Amino acid sequence: MKRVGLKSLLLTLLVFMLGSSPAPAEEQRNFILGMSAAFTGPSKGLGIELYRGSQAYFDQVNARGGINGRKIVIQYYDDGYNPLPAIRNTIRLVEQDEVTCLFNYVGTPTVTRVLPVIKHFNSKKPVYLFFPFTGAQPQREFPYEDYVFNLRASYRQETWGLVHNLYMVGRNRIAVFYQADAYGRSGWDGVRKALAEKELSLVGEATYRRGATFGESMKRQVEILAATKPDAIISIGAYEACAAFVRDARDAGLDVPICNLSFVGSENMLSLLQDLEKNGGRNYTEDLINTQTVPSYEDTSLPAVREYRQVMTEHPPALPDGVDRGYSPLKFSFISFEGYLNAKVITRILERLCLHQYSGNIYAATLSIRKLDIGIGAEVSFGRGKHQGLDEVYYTTVSDGKFVPLGDWKRWSK
């Protein structure tokens, strides 16, 4: 009887162990990063290139066996740069895909709308958004700053830098062309605050609707701003609309410097204008100034640039599934380089997540990042009350058909 009882007990334990067995090995092995971004529509180049840059880095990590045998996978969904799909994608990523974290979201109008959703999820379990491609303020301020970690500098830092440098060369009559949504207003507010520090005000402003394409006319916006006689214009928008504005401004003889924020997608905008130059004979790429939140991918003195250029040349990542196959991926771009750096930092965080002292706590693992050298000449640090890893803003202008570091603003002196 005792032997039968022991056998029965062992069988019972075996059944219990099988019934509570861990998830399949593939699910156990992978870190899932949830991404909602524009992969279709007039802003698709932003999501596609950010994804490609990150995937290029993760491909290297996974080829080496991942992190303790666990691969890093981007679970991505298209939102077309629109808030409602971004909300639906976020709910799906958290509730169905059970992602490790949210990652690489693109755009202020989408991110600002998902912030309350992320905050709501945190009432039940920790959910964090890492390194969104936006410099807006809402994710940097109460009540959402605890749930978001930013790598890039803010739009306030970018706009302050533009206003300051323009002011130093005597260009004080600054107007703004901006997207009529949370992104545009964030940049507009940054310009106004920077001007107010110098006891100046905007001389003019004009807006356009989100989703505007290169084929649309911006002549009315040009007329509104030209009437204010600006000596510089700061644009806060996406590449198709901003390229259309540059085209119509130059056609109208408005030849003042036109500045764009990093979000614009410099190479995508430049490509549209260069195609126009080939057909029309007019110079549309003169006097363009774009801010960037990563160094130039032409600066091969930086280790990260050399790594990035090598992998994008030798092992370029494929286009994500479901995107327009007519899109021509860029060999190099500021956006894909930013995606590459985003991936590099999140990989370090995931490595720490595997350490005993941080196991399961990605928040604590991230706060432990101090003076992390990622090969760009600036160190990444996080901490309590410090959820932005980098503060550098870089300035570029067009030379020899590409955006290059801007060394001297005196060429625009008045």
Stockholm file with secondary structure:
# STOCKHOLM 1.0

chainA/1-414         MKRVGLKSLLLTLLVFMLGSSPAPAEEQRNFILGMSAAFTGPSKGLGIELYRGSQAYFDQVNARGGINGRKIVIQYYDDGYNPLPAIRNTIRLVEQDEVTCLFNYVGTPTVTRVLPVIKHFNSKKPVYLFFPFTGAQPQREFPYEDYVFNLRASYRQETWGLVHNLYMVGRNRIAVFYQADAYGRSGWDGVRKALAEKELSLVGEATYRRGATFGESMKRQVEILAATKPDAIISIGAYEACAAFVRDARDAGLDVPICNLSFVGSENMLSLLQDLEKNGGRNYTEDLINTQTVPSYEDTSLPAVREYRQVMTEHPPALPDGVDRGYSPLKFSFISFEGYLNAKVITRILERLCLHQYSGNIYAATLSIRKLDIGIGAEVSFGRGKHQGLDEVYYTTVSDGKFVPLGDWKRWSK
#=GR chainA/1-414 SS CHHHHHHHHHHHHHHHHHHTCCCCHHHHHCEEEEEEECCSSTTHHHHHHHHHHHHHHHHHHHHTTTBTTBCEEEEEEECTTCHHHHHHHHHHHHHTSCCSEEECCBCHHHHHHHHHHHHHHTTTSCCCEECCBCCCSGGGSTTTGGGEEBCSCCHHHHHHHHHHHHHHTTCCCEEEEEESSHHHHHHHHHHHHHHHHTTCCCSEEEEECTTCCTTSCCHHHHHHHHTTCCSEEEEESCHHHHHHHHHHHHHTTCCSCEEECGGGCHHHHHHHHHHHHHHHCCCCSTTEEEEESSCCTTCTTSHHHHHHHHHHHHSCCCCCTTSCTTCCCCSSCHHHHHHHHHHHHHHHHHHHHTSGGGTTCHHHHHHTCCSEECSSSSEECCBTTBCBCCCCCEEEEEETTEEEECCCGGGGCC
#=GC SS_cons         CHHHHHHHHHHHHHHHHHHTCCCCHHHHHCEEEEEEECCSSTTHHHHHHHHHHHHHHHHHHHHTTTBTTBCEEEEEEECTTCHHHHHHHHHHHHHTSCCSEEECCBCHHHHHHHHHHHHHHTTTSCCCEECCBCCCSGGGSTTTGGGEEBCSCCHHHHHHHHHHHHHHTTCCCEEEEEESSHHHHHHHHHHHHHHHHTTCCCSEEEEECTTCCTTSCCHHHHHHHHTTCCSEEEEESCHHHHHHHHHHHHHTTCCSCEEECGGGCHHHHHHHHHHHHHHHCCCCSTTEEEEESSCCTTCTTSHHHHHHHHHHHHSCCCCCTTSCTTCCCCSSCHHHHHHHHHHHHHHHHHHHHTSGGGTTCHHHHHHTCCSEECSSSSEECCBTTBCBCCCCCEEEEEETTEEEECCCGGGGCC
//
